[in-house]
Amino acid sequence: MPKFRKKPVVIEAIQYDGSNASEVKEFVGSSYVDDRRVPVIHTLEGDMSVTSGDWVIRGVQGEFYPCKPDIFEATYEALE
């Protein structure tokens, strides 16, 4: 079976900590859904809730999506 490696891509992300919904809203702009108790963002797969600890990522085409912390840590490393 052929194997593939993910291309190195630099992304922007913010971690939702349960108290910084306004920062998440500012980051995702019009992708934010205002009428919910928890942050909800429009993604390519539909509206998705963001729970405390999740990272919100801006993808390579400007799309946004949430990512669980364990997946984020396994996939990304901080740049200096």
Residue frames as qw, qx, qy, qz and C-alpha x, y, z in Angstrom:
[[0.000, 0.891, 0.455, 0.000, 0.00, 0.00, 0.00],
 [0.377, 0.544, -0.060, 0.747, 1.45, 3.44, -0.87],
 [0.434, -0.610, -0.429, 0.505, 2.24, 5.71, 2.07],
 [0.188, 0.750, 0.167, 0.612, 1.91, 9.48, 2.26],
 [0.406, -0.298, -0.409, 0.761, 3.19, 12.18, 4.57],
 [0.022, 0.911, 0.402, -0.084, 1.18, 15.27, 5.43],
 [0.449, 0.574, -0.006, 0.685, 2.75, 18.39, 3.92],
 [0.350, -0.351, -0.419, 0.761, 4.09, 20.84, 6.47],
 [0.031, -0.700, -0.411, -0.583, 1.52, 23.59, 6.72],
 [0.147, -0.038, -0.453, 0.878, 1.53, 26.59, 9.03],
 [0.247, -0.644, -0.649, -0.320, -1.89, 27.25, 10.54],
 [0.134, -0.355, 0.324, -0.867, -3.40, 29.81, 12.88],
 [0.546, -0.398, -0.732, -0.091, -5.38, 28.51, 15.85],
 [0.256, -0.471, 0.362, -0.762, -6.92, 29.60, 19.13],
 [0.320, -0.161, -0.916, 0.179, -7.79, 27.37, 22.05],
 [0.481, -0.556, -0.215, -0.643, -11.24, 27.81, 23.58],
 [0.244, 0.139, -0.789, 0.546, -10.98, 27.63, 27.37],
 [0.230, -0.567, -0.785, 0.098, -14.65, 28.02, 28.23],
 [0.166, -0.776, -0.321, 0.517, -14.35, 31.74, 28.95],
 [0.162, -0.467, 0.335, 0.802, -12.94, 33.27, 25.76],
 [0.494, 0.549, 0.669, 0.087, -15.88, 32.95, 23.36],
 [0.212, 0.935, 0.058, -0.280, -15.44, 36.59, 22.33],
 [0.186, -0.639, 0.621, 0.414, -11.85, 35.88, 21.24],
 [0.451, 0.132, 0.849, 0.241, -13.01, 32.83, 19.26],
 [0.378, 0.788, 0.467, -0.132, -15.74, 34.98, 17.68],
 [0.060, 0.887, -0.248, -0.385, -13.19, 37.63, 16.70],
 [0.336, -0.384, 0.778, 0.367, -10.89, 34.95, 15.23],
 [0.364, 0.255, 0.860, 0.249, -13.52, 33.22, 13.07],
 [0.140, 0.151, -0.198, -0.958, -15.52, 36.34, 12.15],
 [0.631, 0.092, -0.146, -0.756, -18.61, 35.60, 10.09],
 [0.554, 0.061, -0.823, -0.107, -18.14, 31.84, 10.62],
 [0.012, -0.019, -0.764, 0.645, -19.33, 32.30, 14.21],
 [0.349, -0.520, -0.660, -0.414, -22.97, 31.45, 15.04],
 [0.047, -0.372, 0.351, -0.858, -24.20, 33.97, 17.65],
 [0.646, -0.333, -0.058, -0.685, -27.43, 32.41, 18.87],
 [0.842, -0.103, -0.528, 0.047, -26.01, 29.51, 20.89],
 [0.627, -0.772, 0.095, -0.053, -24.87, 29.02, 24.51],
 [0.712, -0.362, 0.412, 0.438, -21.60, 27.45, 23.38],
 [0.116, 0.616, -0.443, -0.641, -19.46, 28.64, 20.47],
 [0.749, 0.353, 0.558, 0.051, -20.64, 27.19, 17.17],
 [0.019, -0.585, 0.435, 0.684, -18.78, 27.77, 13.93],
 [0.802, 0.524, 0.024, -0.285, -19.71, 27.21, 10.31],
 [0.413, -0.433, 0.725, 0.341, -17.39, 24.58, 8.81],
 [0.329, 0.287, -0.676, -0.594, -17.24, 22.90, 5.43],
 [0.237, -0.142, -0.960, -0.031, -19.08, 19.95, 7.03],
 [0.389, -0.691, -0.514, -0.327, -21.80, 22.10, 8.65],
 [0.279, -0.771, 0.234, -0.522, -22.15, 23.87, 11.99],
 [0.748, -0.050, -0.588, 0.303, -19.96, 22.42, 14.74],
 [0.522, -0.843, -0.045, -0.123, -19.92, 23.16, 18.48],
 [0.439, 0.522, -0.529, 0.505, -16.66, 24.09, 20.18],
 [0.751, -0.605, -0.265, -0.020, -16.19, 22.68, 23.67],
 [0.323, -0.886, 0.332, -0.030, -13.75, 23.79, 26.33],
 [0.645, -0.406, 0.584, 0.279, -10.22, 22.69, 25.44],
 [0.719, 0.502, 0.421, 0.230, -10.87, 22.48, 21.69],
 [0.268, -0.376, 0.309, 0.832, -8.65, 24.34, 19.28],
 [0.541, 0.752, 0.314, -0.207, -10.25, 26.34, 16.47],
 [0.532, -0.218, 0.506, 0.642, -8.08, 26.17, 13.36],
 [0.467, 0.742, -0.072, -0.476, -8.03, 28.35, 10.26],
 [0.844, 0.103, 0.470, 0.236, -7.23, 25.94, 7.42],
 [0.444, -0.178, 0.445, 0.757, -5.13, 26.52, 4.33],
 [0.098, 0.453, 0.590, 0.661, -8.12, 27.81, 2.34],
 [0.150, -0.281, 0.155, -0.935, -9.37, 30.11, 5.12],
 [0.678, -0.386, -0.497, -0.380, -11.93, 27.61, 6.42],
 [0.264, -0.492, 0.590, -0.583, -12.42, 27.09, 10.17],
 [0.812, -0.181, -0.517, -0.204, -12.91, 23.89, 12.12],
 [0.569, -0.673, 0.369, -0.296, -12.60, 22.67, 15.73],
 [0.678, 0.315, -0.649, 0.140, -9.96, 20.15, 16.74],
 [0.809, -0.570, -0.136, -0.033, -9.79, 18.13, 19.96],
 [0.219, -0.883, 0.414, -0.015, -6.70, 18.90, 22.07],
 [0.736, -0.296, 0.585, 0.171, -5.15, 15.42, 21.82],
 [0.722, 0.515, 0.372, 0.274, -5.39, 15.44, 18.01],
 [0.174, 0.973, -0.090, 0.125, -4.05, 19.00, 17.89],
 [0.434, -0.749, 0.496, 0.064, -1.02, 18.10, 20.04],
 [0.779, -0.035, 0.582, 0.229, -0.30, 15.00, 17.93],
 [0.605, 0.638, 0.384, 0.283, -0.53, 16.98, 14.68],
 [0.220, 0.889, -0.002, 0.401, 0.87, 20.46, 15.35],
 [0.654, -0.325, -0.250, 0.636, 3.82, 22.04, 17.11],
 [0.062, -0.948, -0.148, 0.275, 4.26, 25.67, 18.11],
 [0.621, 0.540, 0.011, 0.568, 6.47, 27.92, 15.99],
 [0.478, -0.508, -0.196, 0.690, 8.89, 30.29, 17.63]]
